[in-house]
Amino acid sequence: MRYRKHLNVPVVSISREEADAYFGFLSTLTALDIPRSSVTTQELLGWQPV
């Protein structure tokens, strides 16, 4: 089993059908391709990455 490096959380790949069964309506949101920039968050929160 693979683990996410810094979080030590197991990572597995599942099919869309398995995601639908497990996450319900939330699986639709995670399947969307919505690229975003962090600029909006930085401006809104006054946050600057370091």
All heavy atoms as TSV, in Angstrom:
chain	resi	resn	atom	element	x	y	z
A	1	MET	N	N	0.849	-1.179	0.000
A	1	MET	CA	C	0.000	0.000	0.000
A	1	MET	C	C	0.894	1.242	0.000
A	1	MET	O	O	1.865	1.304	0.723
A	1	MET	CB	C	-0.914	-0.002	1.221
A	1	MET	CG	C	-1.805	1.218	1.291
A	1	MET	SD	S	-2.982	1.186	2.653
A	1	MET	CE	C	-4.042	-0.130	2.145
A	2	ARG	N	N	0.535	2.223	-0.820
A	2	ARG	CA	C	1.285	3.480	-0.864
A	2	ARG	C	C	0.775	4.418	0.213
A	2	ARG	O	O	-0.387	4.385	0.589
A	2	ARG	CB	C	1.108	4.138	-2.227
A	2	ARG	CG	C	1.732	3.347	-3.342
A	2	ARG	CD	C	1.537	3.981	-4.674
A	2	ARG	NE	N	1.866	5.396	-4.633
A	2	ARG	CZ	C	1.420	6.286	-5.498
A	2	ARG	NH1	N	0.648	5.914	-6.487
A	2	ARG	NH2	N	1.748	7.546	-5.414
A	3	TYR	N	N	1.676	5.241	0.720
A	3	TYR	CA	C	1.311	6.229	1.730
A	3	TYR	C	C	1.666	7.621	1.241
A	3	TYR	O	O	2.666	7.810	0.550
A	3	TYR	CB	C	2.048	5.972	3.048
A	3	TYR	CG	C	1.450	4.855	3.843
A	3	TYR	CD1	C	1.746	3.533	3.561
A	3	TYR	CD2	C	0.552	5.123	4.860
A	3	TYR	CE1	C	1.185	2.505	4.279
A	3	TYR	CE2	C	-0.022	4.103	5.585
A	3	TYR	CZ	C	0.300	2.793	5.292
A	3	TYR	OH	O	-0.270	1.788	6.007
A	4	ARG	N	N	0.846	8.577	1.576
A	4	ARG	CA	C	1.152	9.969	1.273
A	4	ARG	C	C	2.339	10.359	2.120
A	4	ARG	O	O	2.325	10.181	3.332
A	4	ARG	CB	C	-0.066	10.851	1.581
A	4	ARG	CG	C	0.086	12.253	1.159
A	4	ARG	CD	C	0.011	12.348	-0.344
A	4	ARG	NE	N	0.245	13.742	-0.701
A	4	ARG	CZ	C	0.769	14.124	-1.816
A	4	ARG	NH1	N	1.102	13.243	-2.717
A	4	ARG	NH2	N	0.947	15.379	-2.066
A	5	LYS	N	N	3.389	10.884	1.490
A	5	LYS	CA	C	4.680	11.100	2.145
A	5	LYS	C	C	4.611	11.738	3.518
A	5	LYS	O	O	4.964	11.133	4.520
A	5	LYS	CB	C	5.583	11.953	1.266
A	5	LYS	CG	C	6.459	11.183	0.368
A	5	LYS	CD	C	7.397	12.129	-0.356
A	5	LYS	CE	C	8.188	11.339	-1.365
A	5	LYS	NZ	N	9.023	12.168	-2.192
A	6	HIS	N	N	4.218	12.963	3.591
A	6	HIS	CA	C	4.335	13.723	4.827
A	6	HIS	C	C	3.198	13.490	5.808
A	6	HIS	O	O	3.317	13.825	6.978
A	6	HIS	CB	C	4.457	15.213	4.518
A	6	HIS	CG	C	5.615	15.513	3.618
A	6	HIS	ND1	N	6.916	15.401	4.029
A	6	HIS	CD2	C	5.674	15.877	2.317
A	6	HIS	CE1	C	7.727	15.707	3.035
A	6	HIS	NE2	N	6.993	15.995	1.979
A	7	LEU	N	N	2.116	12.922	5.344
A	7	LEU	CA	C	0.963	12.725	6.216
A	7	LEU	C	C	0.863	11.320	6.766
A	7	LEU	O	O	0.088	11.061	7.677
A	7	LEU	CB	C	-0.328	13.064	5.459
A	7	LEU	CG	C	-0.440	14.496	4.949
A	7	LEU	CD1	C	-1.722	14.659	4.137
A	7	LEU	CD2	C	-0.399	15.485	6.090
A	8	ASN	N	N	1.611	10.391	6.173
A	8	ASN	CA	C	1.559	8.985	6.569
A	8	ASN	C	C	0.131	8.438	6.481
A	8	ASN	O	O	-0.348	7.746	7.364
A	8	ASN	CB	C	2.144	8.782	7.968
A	8	ASN	CG	C	2.486	7.327	8.212
A	8	ASN	OD1	O	2.819	6.597	7.284
A	8	ASN	ND2	N	2.403	6.908	9.452
A	9	VAL	N	N	-0.547	8.803	5.400
A	9	VAL	CA	C	-1.921	8.382	5.157
A	9	VAL	C	C	-1.935	7.433	3.966
A	9	VAL	O	O	-1.349	7.733	2.930
A	9	VAL	CB	C	-2.820	9.607	4.853
A	9	VAL	CG1	C	-4.224	9.187	4.486
A	9	VAL	CG2	C	-2.826	10.560	6.022
A	10	PRO	N	N	-2.589	6.267	4.088
A	10	PRO	CA	C	-2.617	5.345	2.956
A	10	PRO	C	C	-3.377	5.942	1.763
A	10	PRO	O	O	-4.373	6.632	1.938
A	10	PRO	CB	C	-3.331	4.109	3.492
A	10	PRO	CG	C	-4.051	4.560	4.711
A	10	PRO	CD	C	-3.331	5.768	5.228
A	11	VAL	N	N	-2.878	5.677	0.564
A	11	VAL	CA	C	-3.478	6.195	-0.657
A	11	VAL	C	C	-3.802	5.021	-1.578
A	11	VAL	O	O	-2.943	4.191	-1.847
A	11	VAL	CB	C	-2.505	7.152	-1.373
A	11	VAL	CG1	C	-3.117	7.661	-2.666
A	11	VAL	CG2	C	-2.118	8.296	-0.466
A	12	VAL	N	N	-5.051	4.949	-2.022
A	12	VAL	CA	C	-5.462	3.909	-2.960
A	12	VAL	C	C	-6.293	4.538	-4.067
A	12	VAL	O	O	-6.929	5.571	-3.874
A	12	VAL	CB	C	-6.285	2.785	-2.282
A	12	VAL	CG1	C	-5.461	2.041	-1.258
A	12	VAL	CG2	C	-7.534	3.326	-1.662
A	13	SER	N	N	-6.259	3.925	-5.211
A	13	SER	CA	C	-7.061	4.381	-6.339
A	13	SER	C	C	-8.354	3.576	-6.374
A	13	SER	O	O	-8.333	2.355	-6.213
A	13	SER	CB	C	-6.274	4.176	-7.627
A	13	SER	OG	O	-7.027	4.604	-8.725
A	14	ILE	N	N	-9.489	4.254	-6.560
A	14	ILE	CA	C	-10.768	3.563	-6.664
A	14	ILE	C	C	-11.495	4.051	-7.917
A	14	ILE	O	O	-11.214	5.131	-8.418
A	14	ILE	CB	C	-11.650	3.766	-5.406
A	14	ILE	CG1	C	-11.982	5.251	-5.206
A	14	ILE	CG2	C	-10.986	3.181	-4.175
A	14	ILE	CD1	C	-12.948	5.511	-4.071
A	15	SER	N	N	-12.423	3.238	-8.382
A	15	SER	CA	C	-13.194	3.593	-9.573
A	15	SER	C	C	-14.226	4.667	-9.239
A	15	SER	O	O	-14.538	4.924	-8.067
A	15	SER	CB	C	-13.908	2.364	-10.129
A	15	SER	OG	O	-14.940	1.972	-9.242
A	16	ARG	N	N	-14.768	5.282	-10.267
A	16	ARG	CA	C	-15.815	6.297	-10.073
A	16	ARG	C	C	-17.020	5.675	-9.359
A	16	ARG	O	O	-17.623	6.300	-8.479
A	16	ARG	CB	C	-16.224	6.854	-11.444
A	16	ARG	CG	C	-17.363	7.851	-11.399
A	16	ARG	CD	C	-16.950	9.115	-10.650
A	16	ARG	NE	N	-18.054	9.988	-10.417
A	16	ARG	CZ	C	-18.298	11.082	-11.117
A	16	ARG	NH1	N	-17.526	11.422	-12.104
A	16	ARG	NH2	N	-19.337	11.828	-10.816
A	17	GLU	N	N	-17.359	4.450	-9.704
A	17	GLU	CA	C	-18.499	3.775	-9.074
A	17	GLU	C	C	-18.245	3.549	-7.586
A	17	GLU	O	O	-19.135	3.723	-6.755
A	17	GLU	CB	C	-18.795	2.449	-9.775
A	17	GLU	CG	C	-19.328	2.598	-11.183
A	17	GLU	CD	C	-18.257	2.974	-12.211
A	17	GLU	OE1	O	-17.046	2.751	-11.964
A	17	GLU	OE2	O	-18.633	3.521	-13.261
A	18	GLU	N	N	-17.017	3.152	-7.240
A	18	GLU	CA	C	-16.673	2.954	-5.831
A	18	GLU	C	C	-16.716	4.285	-5.082
A	18	GLU	O	O	-17.186	4.341	-3.940
A	18	GLU	CB	C	-15.282	2.335	-5.700
A	18	GLU	CG	C	-15.212	0.891	-6.151
A	18	GLU	CD	C	-13.782	0.382	-6.175
A	18	GLU	OE1	O	-12.942	0.997	-6.859
A	18	GLU	OE2	O	-13.522	-0.633	-5.490
A	19	ALA	N	N	-16.243	5.353	-5.725
A	19	ALA	CA	C	-16.287	6.671	-5.097
A	19	ALA	C	C	-17.724	7.112	-4.870
A	19	ALA	O	O	-18.058	7.657	-3.814
A	19	ALA	CB	C	-15.545	7.684	-5.961
A	20	ASP	N	N	-18.591	6.881	-5.868
A	20	ASP	CA	C	-20.006	7.238	-5.721
A	20	ASP	C	C	-20.632	6.511	-4.536
A	20	ASP	O	O	-21.358	7.113	-3.740
A	20	ASP	CB	C	-20.781	6.897	-6.997
A	20	ASP	CG	C	-20.442	7.821	-8.152
A	20	ASP	OD1	O	-19.852	8.892	-7.914
A	20	ASP	OD2	O	-20.771	7.450	-9.301
A	21	ALA	N	N	-20.329	5.225	-4.412
A	21	ALA	CA	C	-20.900	4.426	-3.323
A	21	ALA	C	C	-20.364	4.872	-1.963
A	21	ALA	O	O	-21.107	4.908	-0.977
A	21	ALA	CB	C	-20.601	2.947	-3.546
A	22	TYR	N	N	-19.099	5.238	-1.909
A	22	TYR	CA	C	-18.468	5.584	-0.635
A	22	TYR	C	C	-18.763	7.025	-0.209
A	22	TYR	O	O	-19.112	7.286	0.936
A	22	TYR	CB	C	-16.961	5.371	-0.726
A	22	TYR	CG	C	-16.245	5.522	0.589
A	22	TYR	CD1	C	-16.214	4.486	1.508
A	22	TYR	CD2	C	-15.621	6.711	0.920
A	22	TYR	CE1	C	-15.569	4.615	2.722
A	22	TYR	CE2	C	-14.967	6.867	2.132
A	22	TYR	CZ	C	-14.949	5.820	3.023
A	22	TYR	OH	O	-14.314	5.965	4.235
A	23	PHE	N	N	-18.624	7.978	-1.132
A	23	PHE	CA	C	-18.743	9.395	-0.788
A	23	PHE	C	C	-20.112	9.999	-1.094
A	23	PHE	O	O	-20.375	11.144	-0.739
A	23	PHE	CB	C	-17.679	10.217	-1.529
A	23	PHE	CG	C	-16.279	9.906	-1.091
A	23	PHE	CD1	C	-15.431	9.189	-1.913
A	23	PHE	CD2	C	-15.810	10.334	0.133
A	23	PHE	CE1	C	-14.136	8.903	-1.522
A	23	PHE	CE2	C	-14.521	10.048	0.542
A	23	PHE	CZ	C	-13.683	9.337	-0.291
A	24	GLY	N	N	-20.964	9.260	-1.797
A	24	GLY	CA	C	-22.280	9.780	-2.127
A	24	GLY	C	C	-22.183	10.992	-3.040
A	24	GLY	O	O	-21.369	11.022	-3.958
A	25	PHE	N	N	-22.971	12.025	-2.777
A	25	PHE	CA	C	-23.007	13.199	-3.646
A	25	PHE	C	C	-21.667	13.942	-3.676
A	25	PHE	O	O	-21.377	14.661	-4.631
A	25	PHE	CB	C	-24.125	14.148	-3.240
A	25	PHE	CG	C	-23.834	14.940	-1.985
A	25	PHE	CD1	C	-23.277	16.208	-2.089
A	25	PHE	CD2	C	-24.103	14.425	-0.740
A	25	PHE	CE1	C	-23.007	16.954	-0.954
A	25	PHE	CE2	C	-23.830	15.152	0.396
A	25	PHE	CZ	C	-23.281	16.422	0.295
A	26	LEU	N	N	-20.840	13.788	-2.665
A	26	LEU	CA	C	-19.551	14.479	-2.648
A	26	LEU	C	C	-18.597	13.978	-3.727
A	26	LEU	O	O	-17.691	14.692	-4.138
A	26	LEU	CB	C	-18.891	14.337	-1.278
A	26	LEU	CG	C	-19.583	15.063	-0.133
A	26	LEU	CD1	C	-18.892	14.762	1.181
A	26	LEU	CD2	C	-19.625	16.552	-0.390
A	27	SER	N	N	-18.803	12.750	-4.200
A	27	SER	CA	C	-17.920	12.218	-5.240
A	27	SER	C	C	-18.040	13.030	-6.524
A	27	SER	O	O	-17.076	13.158	-7.269
A	27	SER	CB	C	-18.210	10.737	-5.506
A	27	SER	OG	O	-19.487	10.584	-6.090
A	28	THR	N	N	-19.198	13.618	-6.781
A	28	THR	CA	C	-19.375	14.464	-7.964
A	28	THR	C	C	-18.472	15.689	-7.875
A	28	THR	O	O	-17.843	16.086	-8.858
A	28	THR	CB	C	-20.842	14.905	-8.096
A	28	THR	OG1	O	-21.665	13.752	-8.173
A	28	THR	CG2	C	-21.049	15.770	-9.323
A	29	LEU	N	N	-18.383	16.292	-6.704
A	29	LEU	CA	C	-17.540	17.467	-6.519
A	29	LEU	C	C	-16.064	17.138	-6.712
A	29	LEU	O	O	-15.323	17.915	-7.316
A	29	LEU	CB	C	-17.759	18.063	-5.128
A	29	LEU	CG	C	-19.152	18.584	-4.835
A	29	LEU	CD1	C	-19.257	19.020	-3.380
A	29	LEU	CD2	C	-19.501	19.724	-5.759
A	30	THR	N	N	-15.630	16.012	-6.196
A	30	THR	CA	C	-14.213	15.662	-6.299
A	30	THR	C	C	-13.824	15.265	-7.714
A	30	THR	O	O	-12.650	15.307	-8.056
A	30	THR	CB	C	-13.847	14.533	-5.331
A	30	THR	OG1	O	-14.606	13.368	-5.653
A	30	THR	CG2	C	-14.123	14.934	-3.889
A	31	ALA	N	N	-14.783	14.907	-8.533
A	31	ALA	CA	C	-14.484	14.504	-9.904
A	31	ALA	C	C	-14.384	15.697	-10.855
A	31	ALA	O	O	-13.914	15.559	-11.978
A	31	ALA	CB	C	-15.548	13.539	-10.401
A	32	LEU	N	N	-14.800	16.871	-10.407
A	32	LEU	CA	C	-14.751	18.055	-11.259
A	32	LEU	C	C	-13.321	18.543	-11.438
A	32	LEU	O	O	-12.512	18.483	-10.521
A	32	LEU	CB	C	-15.592	19.177	-10.656
A	32	LEU	CG	C	-17.090	18.909	-10.527
A	32	LEU	CD1	C	-17.759	20.069	-9.784
A	32	LEU	CD2	C	-17.717	18.720	-11.888
A	33	ASP	N	N	-13.026	19.036	-12.616
A	33	ASP	CA	C	-11.716	19.596	-12.892
A	33	ASP	C	C	-11.834	21.118	-12.821
A	33	ASP	O	O	-12.247	21.774	-13.774
A	33	ASP	CB	C	-11.247	19.160	-14.278
A	33	ASP	CG	C	-9.848	19.649	-14.590
A	33	ASP	OD1	O	-9.123	20.024	-13.650
A	33	ASP	OD2	O	-9.480	19.654	-15.773
A	34	ILE	N	N	-11.497	21.676	-11.654
A	34	ILE	CA	C	-11.648	23.109	-11.432
A	34	ILE	C	C	-10.299	23.668	-10.963
A	34	ILE	O	O	-10.047	23.818	-9.768
A	34	ILE	CB	C	-12.732	23.400	-10.374
A	34	ILE	CG1	C	-14.040	22.706	-10.726
A	34	ILE	CG2	C	-12.942	24.907	-10.224
A	34	ILE	CD1	C	-15.109	22.824	-9.663
A	35	PRO	N	N	-9.430	23.966	-11.918
A	35	PRO	CA	C	-8.127	24.517	-11.516
A	35	PRO	C	C	-8.291	25.910	-10.916
A	35	PRO	O	O	-9.079	26.712	-11.403
A	35	PRO	CB	C	-7.348	24.566	-12.823
A	35	PRO	CG	C	-8.365	24.559	-13.901
A	35	PRO	CD	C	-9.579	23.866	-13.353
A	36	ARG	N	N	-7.596	26.153	-9.839
A	36	ARG	CA	C	-7.670	27.456	-9.169
A	36	ARG	C	C	-6.272	27.916	-8.801
A	36	ARG	O	O	-5.393	27.127	-8.531
A	36	ARG	CB	C	-8.500	27.376	-7.886
A	36	ARG	CG	C	-9.955	27.044	-8.097
A	36	ARG	CD	C	-10.705	28.126	-8.780
A	36	ARG	NE	N	-10.697	29.316	-7.937
A	36	ARG	CZ	C	-11.150	30.482	-8.319
A	36	ARG	NH1	N	-11.630	30.640	-9.515
A	36	ARG	NH2	N	-11.112	31.516	-7.512
A	37	SER	N	N	-6.122	29.200	-8.724
A	37	SER	CA	C	-4.883	29.801	-8.279
A	37	SER	C	C	-5.019	30.138	-6.797
A	37	SER	O	O	-6.118	30.372	-6.301
A	37	SER	CB	C	-4.627	31.073	-9.080
A	37	SER	OG	O	-3.626	31.844	-8.473
A	38	SER	N	N	-3.904	30.186	-6.097
A	38	SER	CA	C	-3.948	30.562	-4.679
A	38	SER	C	C	-3.976	32.072	-4.491
A	38	SER	O	O	-4.057	32.559	-3.367
A	38	SER	CB	C	-2.747	29.975	-3.942
A	38	SER	OG	O	-1.552	30.577	-4.412
A	39	VAL	N	N	-3.946	32.833	-5.585
A	39	VAL	CA	C	-3.917	34.294	-5.502
A	39	VAL	C	C	-5.153	34.821	-4.765
A	39	VAL	O	O	-5.039	35.707	-3.905
A	39	VAL	CB	C	-3.798	34.925	-6.908
A	39	VAL	CG1	C	-3.963	36.433	-6.839
A	39	VAL	CG2	C	-2.473	34.567	-7.535
A	40	THR	N	N	-6.326	34.277	-5.070
A	40	THR	CA	C	-7.553	34.732	-4.408
A	40	THR	C	C	-7.465	34.500	-2.903
A	40	THR	O	O	-7.817	35.384	-2.113
A	40	THR	CB	C	-8.784	34.009	-4.987
A	40	THR	OG1	O	-8.821	34.239	-6.393
A	40	THR	CG2	C	-10.064	34.505	-4.348
A	41	THR	N	N	-6.998	33.344	-2.494
A	41	THR	CA	C	-6.854	33.039	-1.073
A	41	THR	C	C	-5.843	33.973	-0.429
A	41	THR	O	O	-6.075	34.498	0.668
A	41	THR	CB	C	-6.404	31.580	-0.883
A	41	THR	OG1	O	-7.342	30.718	-1.500
A	41	THR	CG2	C	-6.285	31.227	0.596
A	42	GLN	N	N	-4.739	34.201	-1.114
A	42	GLN	CA	C	-3.713	35.096	-0.574
A	42	GLN	C	C	-4.264	36.497	-0.364
A	42	GLN	O	O	-4.032	37.116	0.681
A	42	GLN	CB	C	-2.517	35.144	-1.519
A	42	GLN	CG	C	-1.751	33.838	-1.579
A	42	GLN	CD	C	-0.639	33.890	-2.603
A	42	GLN	OE1	O	-0.025	34.930	-2.812
A	42	GLN	NE2	N	-0.376	32.767	-3.254
A	43	GLU	N	N	-5.016	36.997	-1.334
A	43	GLU	CA	C	-5.583	38.344	-1.223
A	43	GLU	C	C	-6.661	38.410	-0.149
A	43	GLU	O	O	-6.708	39.346	0.644
A	43	GLU	CB	C	-6.155	38.778	-2.567
A	43	GLU	CG	C	-5.092	39.026	-3.617
A	43	GLU	CD	C	-5.675	39.276	-5.007
A	43	GLU	OE1	O	-6.901	39.127	-5.194
A	43	GLU	OE2	O	-4.888	39.619	-5.906
A	44	LEU	N	N	-7.530	37.410	-0.111
A	44	LEU	CA	C	-8.630	37.394	0.849
A	44	LEU	C	C	-8.134	37.317	2.287
A	44	LEU	O	O	-8.634	38.014	3.171
A	44	LEU	CB	C	-9.562	36.218	0.552
A	44	LEU	CG	C	-10.775	36.058	1.451
A	44	LEU	CD1	C	-11.734	37.227	1.255
A	44	LEU	CD2	C	-11.486	34.751	1.148
A	45	LEU	N	N	-7.132	36.477	2.520
A	45	LEU	CA	C	-6.647	36.256	3.884
A	45	LEU	C	C	-5.398	37.054	4.223
A	45	LEU	O	O	-4.922	36.996	5.356
A	45	LEU	CB	C	-6.370	34.754	4.089
A	45	LEU	CG	C	-7.566	33.836	3.892
A	45	LEU	CD1	C	-7.141	32.386	4.030
A	45	LEU	CD2	C	-8.674	34.168	4.866
A	46	GLY	N	N	-4.856	37.770	3.240
A	46	GLY	CA	C	-3.613	38.481	3.489
A	46	GLY	C	C	-2.455	37.533	3.747
A	46	GLY	O	O	-1.552	37.814	4.506
A	47	TRP	N	N	-2.503	36.381	3.116
A	47	TRP	CA	C	-1.521	35.317	3.342
A	47	TRP	C	C	-0.477	35.324	2.247
A	47	TRP	O	O	-0.779	35.487	1.086
A	47	TRP	CB	C	-2.250	33.962	3.361
A	47	TRP	CG	C	-1.334	32.789	3.393
A	47	TRP	CD1	C	-0.630	32.322	4.455
A	47	TRP	CD2	C	-1.063	31.888	2.314
A	47	TRP	NE1	N	0.074	31.210	4.102
A	47	TRP	CE2	C	-0.167	30.920	2.784
A	47	TRP	CE3	C	-1.470	31.827	0.988
A	47	TRP	CZ2	C	0.317	29.910	2.008
A	47	TRP	CZ3	C	-0.985	30.811	0.196
A	47	TRP	CH2	C	-0.110	29.854	0.706
A	48	GLN	N	N	0.783	35.157	2.643
A	48	GLN	CA	C	1.877	35.038	1.693
A	48	GLN	C	C	2.657	33.775	1.996
A	48	GLN	O	O	3.101	33.585	3.136
A	48	GLN	CB	C	2.807	36.250	1.782
A	48	GLN	CG	C	2.177	37.529	1.293
A	48	GLN	CD	C	1.829	37.450	-0.196
A	48	GLN	OE1	O	2.639	37.047	-1.016
A	48	GLN	NE2	N	0.609	37.837	-0.533
A	49	PRO	N	N	2.811	32.896	1.015
A	49	PRO	CA	C	3.584	31.671	1.260
A	49	PRO	C	C	5.046	32.010	1.512
A	49	PRO	O	O	5.587	32.948	0.949
A	49	PRO	CB	C	3.410	30.882	-0.035
A	49	PRO	CG	C	3.019	31.877	-1.063
A	49	PRO	CD	C	2.339	32.986	-0.357
A	50	VAL	N	N	5.661	31.255	2.399
A	50	VAL	CA	C	7.092	31.433	2.684
A	50	VAL	C	C	7.822	30.116	2.577
A	50	VAL	O	O	7.254	29.084	2.703
A	50	VAL	CB	C	7.341	32.047	4.087
A	50	VAL	CG1	C	6.863	33.469	4.106
A	50	VAL	CG2	C	6.645	31.251	5.157
